[in-house]
């Protein structure tokens, strides 16, 4: 089997959806003239309204009410094709309803349908074994639930726990300000890959729901793991059960530059797990949240896993792509360099955790952000994510006010962070140390460079072996080893690269296919330290550098009790020092060498 064919099979397998939703089959009840009356179970709809006037809190989409349905709440009919269980759920005074269903365990011979009168708004599920399902919204206040089974129905293999209701004043489609710019206007021409990673989120937090935005994001394995970046204040009080019910709307956008009269089609994915998030508020953190979606977005999503840049470079221009007020996908453009600052602060602070951005007028509008844009990615001029929206003062009324995005560079590995409060562990699982990573559509014609080494720190004269972790139908490899011998290789797995001088050195890998190439540069990836020998010794040690000794350096020696001890330089060559510790007592000592390019320590023994 060719590598090309194998990769295609791998990618297709990666995106298979386990729930065979959208098979376009018909409920059994539609194939028979059944005379039985479907029971109606009605639930009181008591609206829950959250007072959140601030743009910096997501706009409320709706709320949920608890419901409970059992086998006895429906009626069972027997047909030649199988058994049918049906019930009608009424949510009084609702315009649109969805359901949060738990403990779903449909067998191969069972199917679940939800629909309104005359089988309108039909939704179906087949052969699912999952903890949670969040259904899409169905217009109306009476929803029929139907279970079909080849065998006799003695229990219903699911539990409907809650009903979700959109607010009486519909929010979402058509609610964005009139200054916004649709993503398929001319402003979005150069951002057609990036937009496919953006989704509108229906956030569930207890018994309320909100709109937010976010993006699929790539990792250094380039393996299509469904990682999703948004803002921590989106569902800041959500628990694991809530996250499992979050809903992600991909490709919810206008086909052109005009607001359509009716909602366009979209691709829906439900369920997620929290991986890591900012543990402090905007004063002490960057407000990021990283999720893993419950399944890979299928090929029909045309997904794009956006790349990222964790450097602190101030981007001169770029965009954000978002869903203001839960509306269609929009694009906003900045044309002046970002500034580093604290949250909601106009004063420049190089150590700030936020990017301050001011939006610009463009051909088709003056795109800004609104409630519902929270969590949307900020892209630099290279099309890479450098932050996620926390909030700000910009709006269609106050066009020239700033917004603030939590820096990806700070979210990467905050001080005192662990895997639950940083991005590094998840976005660089191979420990490559790269500063940036390109996005990926997982097209089989694409290639992605990646590597690891058996060590990153060596003593002068030692060898290093590199392991290629690149992905794609690769036809050639080009390695550049700064400071190494050999300095160039075209092998897939180069071994025994020797480093004969001290310093920190870059490693570059360029991979190519017949149609594509990718370059991975790992700055200062290899650290080569001087060698000290013999060790142990009678008090004379030779410190070898492999190149000229730096003009300015510091050499200090300490006992294990922390006290500094005296020594002499017996001999100084062009690339070595001979240290005399003959007057020191027998025991262990720490030799600390530092210069502008290197700081290292050695444990030595005097006998």
C-alpha positions, 0 to 999 in steps of 0.5 A: 500500500502506498504512503499516499493511500495509507494517509488518505485512509488514516484521515478518513478513519480519523473523521468517521462519526460514530453516531450515524446522525443524518442518515435521512431514514424515516420513523416507523410511525410514518410508514403505518397508519397508527390509530393510537393517541400519543400521550402529552406530557407538559412542562411549565416554562418559567423564564430565567433571565440573567442580568448581564449588561456588560459586553465583557460577559457573554450575551444570554441565549436562553435557559434550561428547565428540568424534565423527566420522561419514563417508559410509562409516559409514552405509548408502544405500538407493534408493527411488522417492521418493529416496535414504536414508542412515542410521547409528546413533550410540551414546553409551554410558551416556547418558540424553539426547544432543544433537549439535553439527553443523558445515558444514551445507549442505542443498540444497532437495531434501535433509532431515536427520532425527534420532530414536530407535527407532520414530521417537520424538523426531523432529527435522528440518532442511531447506534449511539453509546454515549453519556450525553447528547445535546440536540439541535433546536426544533421550532415549536412548543410540542416535540414528538419523541419516537423510539424504534426497535426491532425487539420489544421495548421494555425500557427507553435507552436514554434519559431526557434531563433538560429542555433548552429554551431560547429567549422569547426575543430571539437572539443569534441570527440577525442580532449583530450590529449593522457595522459588522462585516461578513466573513465572505466579504472581500475583507475575508478573501485572505482568511478562507482557511482560518474561518473554517476553524471558527465556531459559534458556541452555545455555552451551558452554565447550570440552567442558563445558556450563552453565546461565545466564539472560539477556534479549533487549534493545531498541535505539534503532532499535526494529528487533527486532535479536536482542541478548541480555544476560547475564553475562560469567562465563557462558562466560567462556572460550568462543570464537567456535565455542562461542558459535555452539553456545549454546542459548537456551530461550524460554518454558520456564515453568509455565502456572500457579503449580504445578510441572508433572509433565512438562517443558512445551514451549518454543521453542529458538533456537541460535547466537550471536555475542559483540558486547561484554563486560566486560574486567575481573573483578568488581573492575574491571568490571560482568560484562556480556556482550552477544550477537547471536543467530544469528537473529530469534526467530520470531513463535511465540516471542512475543518481547519485547525488554526496555527499559532504564534507564542512569541511576544512580537507585536503584530502590525495588522491582522483580523479577528473572526467571530460570532457577535451576538451569536449571529453569523460569522463576521470579520474585523480588521486591525491595521495598526500595531498591537500594544502590550498592556494589562486588561482594559488599560491603555498604558503600554506594559511590555510584561502585560498579559493582553494585546490591545487592539483598535479596529479599522474601517474597511471596504464593507464596514467597520467590523468590531466585536460585541457580546458573543465575540468572547473567545474569538481568536486574534490573528497576526499578519501571518494568519496565526492565533496570538490571543483570545478575546476577553472584552473591551470597549469597542462597539458599533457605537464606539468604533474607535475604542479598544478591545483586549485579547489574552496573549497566547504567549502568556497562556503558553506557560504562566508562572507556577502553571501545570498542564491544567493551567497552560497551553504548552502541554497540549499544543506542543505535546512532543516538546518541540519548543517551536515558537510558532506552528502553521494551521492544518486542514489535514489535506493529504497533500499537505506536509508538516515538519516535526522532530524530537531529539534524544536530548537537548543538552550535551557536553561538548563532543557528544552526539545527538540523534534526531527522530523525525515526527513529520506528517504527510506524503513526504518525498524529501527531508533537509536538516540544518544543524547549526553548530553540529557536524555534519551541519546538513543531512537529508536522512529521515532519521539523522543520527550521531550529530556531534557538537564540538563547541559550546553554545545554544544552536538552532535546528531546522527541518524542511520537509517537502512533497510533490505539492507542498513544503513545511519548515520547522525552526527550533531556535536554541534547541540544542545546548552544548556545555563545556566538559570538565575532567578528570572527575573525580580528581586530586584537585586539578580539573580541566574545563574545555570549551571547544572554541575560544574562551569568552572575553567576559565570564564568571567562574565560582566554586561552592561547597555543598554547604553553599559557602564559596571556596577559593581556587586558582587558575593554574593554566589558561589556554585559548579554549580551556582552563585548568582549575587548581583546587589542591588546597580544598578538602576532599568532598563534593563541590559545585563549579558554576560557569557563566557568560553572556551566552551560557550558564552551567554548573558541574558537580565535581569530587576532590579526593 
